[in-house]
Amino acid sequence: MASAKPKGGLTKWFKEEWVDIGRKKKGGGHAPCGRKKASTKRKGYPKCVPKSKAARMTAAQKRSAVKRKRAKAQGVGGKPTRVRTMAKKKTTRRRK
């Protein structure tokens, strides 16, 4: 009896096409995730998301995510720095 391969989780995550929402391509869409040289500061640090997620995000959400990613110190302790793709909504407390 052969076991079925999982359809979600890490298997799906690795097969997704990842794009850098901080760099637009000339004809539309986004450049693939990653960069050639880690020391290059010209384009800034990439903010990568799955292509399907990038398609659902508004321009303002993309700008916000890239801005928050680039505001953080990158590579602290040799580990990549992760920020939320979608910002948490601010809740206001009612006064009683």
C-alpha positions as CSV (number, residue, x, y, z in Angstrom):
1,M,0.0,0.0,0.0
2,A,1.6,3.2,-1.2
3,S,1.3,6.3,1.0
4,A,-0.1,9.5,-0.6
5,K,2.2,12.6,-0.7
6,P,1.0,15.5,1.4
7,K,-0.5,18.4,-0.7
8,G,0.1,21.2,1.8
9,G,2.6,22.4,4.3
10,L,6.3,22.5,3.4
11,T,5.8,20.6,0.2
12,K,3.5,23.3,-1.1
13,W,5.7,26.1,0.4
14,F,8.8,24.9,-1.5
15,K,7.0,24.6,-4.8
16,E,5.5,28.1,-4.8
17,E,7.0,30.8,-7.0
18,W,8.5,33.5,-4.8
19,V,8.8,37.1,-5.9
20,D,10.4,40.3,-4.5
21,I,7.6,42.8,-4.0
22,G,10.1,45.6,-3.6
23,R,11.2,45.3,-7.2
24,K,8.7,45.7,-10.1
25,K,9.5,44.4,-13.6
26,K,9.3,46.8,-16.5
27,G,6.4,45.0,-18.2
28,G,4.5,44.4,-15.0
29,G,4.7,41.8,-12.2
30,H,7.6,41.4,-9.8
31,A,11.2,40.2,-10.1
32,P,12.1,36.7,-8.8
33,C,13.1,36.5,-5.1
34,G,16.7,36.9,-4.2
35,R,19.7,39.1,-5.3
36,K,23.0,38.5,-6.9
37,K,25.3,40.1,-4.3
38,A,24.5,40.4,-0.6
39,S,26.6,43.5,-0.3
40,T,24.6,45.5,-2.9
41,K,22.7,48.3,-1.2
42,R,21.2,49.9,-4.4
43,K,17.9,48.1,-4.4
44,G,17.6,47.4,-0.7
45,Y,16.9,44.1,1.0
46,P,14.3,41.9,-0.8
47,K,10.9,41.3,0.7
48,C,9.8,38.0,-0.7
49,V,6.3,36.5,-0.8
50,P,4.6,33.8,-2.9
51,K,3.4,35.1,-6.3
52,S,-0.2,34.3,-5.4
53,K,0.1,36.4,-2.2
54,A,1.7,39.3,-4.1
55,A,-1.2,39.3,-6.6
56,R,-3.7,39.7,-3.7
57,M,-1.9,42.7,-2.1
58,T,-2.7,46.3,-2.8
59,A,0.1,48.7,-3.7
60,A,-0.1,50.3,-0.3
61,Q,0.2,46.9,1.5
62,K,3.3,46.1,-0.6
63,R,4.9,49.5,0.1
64,S,4.2,49.0,3.9
65,A,5.7,45.5,3.9
66,V,8.8,46.6,2.1
67,K,9.3,49.6,4.3
68,R,8.9,47.6,7.5
69,K,11.3,44.9,6.3
70,R,14.0,47.5,5.3
71,A,13.6,49.4,8.6
72,K,14.8,46.3,10.6
73,A,18.4,45.3,11.0
74,Q,19.1,42.4,8.6
75,G,21.0,39.3,9.3
76,V,21.3,39.7,13.1
77,G,23.2,36.8,14.6
78,G,23.6,35.3,11.1
79,K,19.8,34.7,10.9
80,P,17.4,36.3,8.4
81,T,15.1,38.9,9.8
82,R,11.4,38.3,9.3
83,V,8.6,40.8,9.4
84,R,4.9,40.3,9.0
85,T,3.7,40.6,5.4
86,M,0.4,42.2,6.5
87,A,0.6,44.7,9.3
88,K,-1.5,44.1,12.4
89,K,-4.6,46.3,12.5
90,K,-4.5,48.8,15.3
91,T,-7.3,48.5,17.8
92,T,-8.6,51.4,19.7
93,R,-9.8,51.0,23.3
94,R,-13.1,52.5,24.3
95,R,-13.1,54.6,27.3
96,K,-15.7,53.8,29.9
